[in-house]
């Protein structure tokens, strides 16, 4: 096994604003695993508030590269366990390598991952398209520029109900809102009934990630389904979210890859919770991994390539929210002009 990497800084089409701040570019870490000439690819975008920049991924990989390469690769799940112990403090890097391991495995087996898992892609939900926080005029403009059946609206700032009201006047599409932990309990109790009257389908992470007491009260009173995001990072969090949220939003990068995400989906189903997989503005590499899991999900948010102005691969496509799969094995992607790091 040989491992190499490439760091990209992908520009957004528009500055991307959530309640935590604004970004104009998405730094992302792409790895390549070369196993006897068969190459697998994986991705981990860097998110500032998780304190794992691409430089940290590079540093950790370089330091333990020999161990990553000496593993006798046979199946991705065994590889994930090995990587998980090798990089216990860097789930982002583990995610990129785990994803590359799955891509490699699918290529060895000459099947796309959803085929290996016997999933029916006709069951895949439509992806939403995210409208970041902006002036109301600009948000309306973004929505009109991209007619879509489901929009995810970033909220969690003063005047956010007015933003949703304004957008609702311009579309009959399904609306979802994501507060990114931007509300207090009192604000959430006041705003959620108003959002329900505007035809909003669900609310993502209304309160601070550690406000479990507030979430218990909100869970019992909310007229809309509540999905955990910042409160559901690792596998152990699924249990904690039970009876505090109606569903969970799994991020591959945060939970450390496809392997643990599949276990989280199974556990959530056992607890009768809804399941969503969301994106962290990945390129088509990470987005294609989400697509493989999509038939297992109730909701999916995989619009990274639609929000970015550049991509590092091609393969995953969309037709008004419907995921278009290729016939390539593994993740189903084709990497663009790989340069070794």
C-alpha positions in Angstrom: 0.0 0.0 0.0 1.2 3.5 -0.9 -0.5 6.6 0.5 -0.3 10.1 -0.9 -2.4 13.3 -0.3 -3.3 16.6 -1.9 -4.6 19.7 -0.1 -7.1 21.9 -1.9 -8.7 25.3 -1.0 -11.9 25.2 -2.9 -13.8 28.5 -3.5 -17.5 28.9 -2.8 -19.8 30.3 -5.5 -21.0 32.7 -2.8 -19.5 33.5 0.6 -21.0 30.8 2.9 -22.5 32.1 6.1 -23.9 30.2 9.1 -24.6 31.4 12.6 -20.9 30.6 13.5 -19.3 32.7 10.8 -18.5 33.2 7.1 -16.3 31.3 4.7 -15.2 32.1 1.1 -13.2 28.9 0.6 -13.3 25.3 1.8 -10.0 23.7 2.7 -10.0 20.0 2.1 -7.7 17.0 2.4 -7.8 14.3 -0.3 -5.9 11.0 0.1 -5.0 8.4 -2.4 -4.4 4.7 -1.4 -2.5 2.8 -4.1 -2.8 -1.0 -3.6 -1.0 -2.9 -6.4 -2.0 -0.2 -8.9 -5.7 0.0 -7.8 -6.3 3.5 -6.4 -8.9 4.6 -3.8 -9.7 8.1 -2.8 -11.1 9.7 0.3 -11.7 13.2 1.6 -11.9 15.2 4.8 -12.8 18.9 4.7 -11.4 21.1 7.5 -13.9 22.9 9.7 -12.5 25.7 11.9 -14.6 25.0 15.0 -13.4 21.4 15.2 -9.8 22.5 15.4 -8.4 20.0 12.9 -7.0 22.0 10.0 -5.6 20.4 6.9 -2.1 21.1 8.2 -2.8 18.8 11.2 -4.1 16.0 8.9 -0.9 16.4 6.9 1.3 16.4 9.9 -0.3 13.3 11.5 -0.3 11.4 8.2 3.4 12.2 7.5 4.4 11.1 11.0 2.7 7.7 10.8 2.8 7.2 7.0 4.8 4.0 7.3 2.2 2.4 9.6 -0.7 3.4 7.2 1.2 1.8 4.4 2.2 -1.4 6.1 -1.3 -2.6 6.9 -2.2 -5.8 4.9 -5.4 -4.5 3.4 -8.2 -7.0 3.0 -11.4 -5.2 4.0 -12.2 -1.6 5.0 -13.8 -2.4 8.3 -10.6 -4.0 9.6 -8.6 -1.1 8.2 -10.9 1.5 10.0 -10.2 -0.2 13.4 -6.5 -0.1 12.7 -6.6 3.6 11.7 -8.9 4.5 14.6 -6.2 3.3 17.0 -3.4 4.8 14.9 -5.0 8.3 14.9 -7.2 8.4 18.1 -7.2 12.2 18.1 -7.8 12.8 14.4 -11.2 11.5 13.2 -11.0 13.7 10.1 -7.9 12.0 8.8 -9.3 8.6 9.7 -12.4 9.5 7.6 -10.4 10.3 4.5 -8.4 7.1 4.8 -11.5 5.0 5.6 -13.3 6.4 2.6 -10.3 5.7 0.4 -10.3 2.1 1.8 -13.9 1.6 0.8 -13.3 3.1 -2.7 -10.4 0.7 -3.1 -12.4 -2.3 -1.8 -15.2 -1.5 -4.3 -12.8 -1.3 -7.1 -11.2 -4.6 -6.1 -14.7 -6.2 -6.1 -15.6 -4.2 -9.3 -18.8 -3.0 -7.7 -20.1 0.3 -6.3 -20.5 0.3 -2.6 -24.3 0.4 -2.6 -24.2 -2.7 -4.7 -21.8 -4.5 -2.3 -24.3 -3.6 0.5 -27.3 -4.7 -1.6 -29.0 -1.3 -1.4 -31.6 0.0 -3.9 -30.7 3.5 -5.1 -34.3 4.1 -6.1 -34.9 4.4 -2.3 -32.4 7.3 -2.1 -34.1 10.5 -0.8 -33.7 13.8 -2.7 -30.9 16.1 -1.5 -31.7 19.5 -0.3 -29.9 22.7 -1.5 -28.5 25.0 1.2 -29.2 28.8 1.3 -26.6 30.4 3.6 -27.3 33.5 5.7 -27.3 36.7 3.7 -29.5 39.7 3.0 -33.0 38.7 2.3 -32.7 39.9 -1.3 -29.5 37.9 -1.8 -31.1 34.7 -0.3 -34.1 35.1 -2.6 -31.7 35.6 -5.6 -29.8 32.4 -4.7 -33.0 30.4 -4.5 -34.3 31.7 -7.8 -31.0 30.9 -9.4 -31.3 27.3 -8.3 -34.8 26.0 -8.5 -34.9 23.0 -6.2 -37.6 20.8 -4.5 -36.0 21.1 -1.0 -34.1 24.0 0.5 -32.1 24.0 3.7 -32.1 27.5 5.2 -29.4 28.5 7.6 -30.9 30.4 10.6 -29.8 31.1 14.2 -29.4 34.9 13.8 -31.6 37.9 14.6 -34.3 38.3 11.9 -34.2 34.7 10.8 -38.0 34.1 10.9 -38.4 37.1 8.6 -35.8 35.5 6.3 -37.8 32.3 6.1 -41.1 34.2 5.6 -39.6 36.1 2.7 -38.2 32.9 1.0 -41.6 31.1 1.5 -43.2 33.9 -0.6 -41.1 32.8 -3.6 -41.3 29.0 -3.4 -43.6 26.1 -2.7 -40.5 23.8 -2.1 -40.0 21.9 1.1 -38.1 24.0 3.6 -35.8 22.8 6.3 -34.0 25.1 8.8 -30.6 24.7 10.5 -29.9 26.9 13.5 -26.3 25.6 14.0 -26.9 25.8 17.7 -27.8 29.5 17.4 -30.9 29.7 19.6 -31.7 29.7 23.3 -34.5 27.4 24.6 -36.8 30.4 24.9 -36.1 31.5 21.3 -36.7 27.9 20.0 -40.0 27.6 21.8 -41.1 30.9 20.3 -39.8 30.3 16.7 -40.6 26.7 16.0 -44.4 27.2 16.0 -43.9 30.1 13.6 -41.7 28.0 11.3 -44.4 25.2 11.3 -46.9 27.7 10.0 -44.5 28.5 7.2 -44.4 24.9 6.1 -41.0 24.1 7.5 -40.3 20.3 7.6 -37.7 20.0 10.3 -35.2 21.9 12.5 -31.6 21.0 12.8 -29.5 21.6 16.0 -31.7 24.4 17.5 -29.7 24.7 20.8 -26.1 24.6 22.0 -24.6 21.1 21.6 -24.3 20.6 25.4 -27.7 21.9 26.3 -29.2 18.5 27.0 -31.7 19.8 29.6 -33.0 22.4 27.2 -33.3 19.8 24.4 -35.3 17.5 26.6 -37.9 20.2 27.2 -37.9 21.2 23.5 -38.2 17.6 22.4 -41.3 17.2 24.5 -42.9 20.5 23.2 -41.7 20.9 19.6 -44.3 20.7 16.9 -41.5 20.0 14.3 -39.0 17.1 14.2 -35.6 18.1 15.7 -32.4 16.7 14.3 -29.0 16.6 16.1 -25.9 17.8 14.3 -23.3 19.4 16.5 -24.7 17.2 19.4 -24.1 14.0 17.4 -20.5 13.7 16.4 -19.3 10.2 17.4 -21.0 6.8 17.7 -21.5 7.2 21.4 -23.6 10.3 20.8 -26.4 8.4 19.1 -27.5 7.0 22.5 -27.3 10.4 24.1 -29.5 12.0 21.4 -32.3 9.4 22.0 -35.4 11.2 23.5 -33.7 14.6 23.1 -33.9 14.7 19.3 -36.2 12.9 16.8 -33.4 12.2 14.4 -29.6 12.5 13.9 -27.5 14.1 11.2 -24.4 12.1 10.7 -21.3 13.8 9.2 -18.8 11.3 7.8 -15.8 13.6 8.6 -16.8 14.1 12.2 -17.6 10.5 13.0 -14.4 9.2 11.3 -15.8 7.7 8.1 -18.2 5.4 6.3 -17.5 2.4 8.7 -18.7 4.1 11.9 -21.5 5.9 10.0 -23.0 2.6 9.0 -23.0 1.5 12.6 -24.6 4.8 13.7 -27.4 4.4 11.1 -28.1 0.9 12.5 -28.2 2.1 16.1 -30.4 5.0 15.3 -32.9 2.7 13.6 -32.9 0.4 16.7 -33.8 3.5 18.7 -36.5 4.4 16.2 -34.9 7.7 15.3 -34.8 9.3 11.9 -31.5 9.4 10.1 -29.9 12.0 7.9 -26.4 12.2 6.5 -25.1 15.8 6.0 -22.2 17.3 4.2 -19.4 19.6 5.3 -19.0 21.2 1.9 -17.1 18.2 0.5 -16.1 18.0 -3.1 -17.5 15.2 -5.3 -15.2 12.7 -3.5 -16.8 13.0 -0.1 -20.2 13.6 -1.7 -20.0 10.3 -3.6 -19.5 8.5 -0.3 -22.7 10.0 1.1 -24.5 8.9 -2.1 -23.5 5.3 -1.4 -25.3 5.5 2.0 -28.3 7.4 0.7 -30.7 4.5 0.3 -30.4 3.9 4.1 -31.5 7.5 4.9 -34.7 9.5 5.5 -33.1 12.8 4.6 -29.8 13.7 2.9 -27.9 16.9 2.6 -25.1 16.4 0.0 -25.0 19.7 -1.9 -21.2 20.5 -1.5 -20.4 20.3 -5.2 -23.3 22.6 -5.9 -22.1 25.3 -3.5 -18.5 25.1 -4.6 -17.0 26.8 -7.7 -14.4 24.1 -8.2 -14.3 20.3 -7.8 -11.6 17.7 -7.6 -13.5 14.8 -9.1 -16.5 14.0 -11.2 -19.1 11.3 -10.8 -21.9 12.2 -8.5 -24.7 14.2 -10.3 -28.1 15.7 -9.5 -31.3 16.1 -11.3 -33.4 18.5 -9.3 -32.3 16.8 -6.0 -32.4 13.3 -7.4 -28.9 11.6 -7.0 -27.5 10.4 -10.4 -25.2 7.4 -9.9 -22.5 6.4 -12.3 -21.5 2.8 -13.3 -17.9 3.2 -12.0 -16.9 0.9 -9.0 -16.1 2.0 -5.5 -17.4 5.5 -4.8 -18.3 5.9 -8.5 -16.0 8.8 -9.1 -13.2 9.8 -11.4 -10.5 12.0 -9.9 -9.2 15.0 -11.8 -5.5 15.3 -12.5 -4.0 13.7 -9.3 -0.8 15.2 -8.1 1.1 13.5 -5.4 1.8 15.3 -2.1 
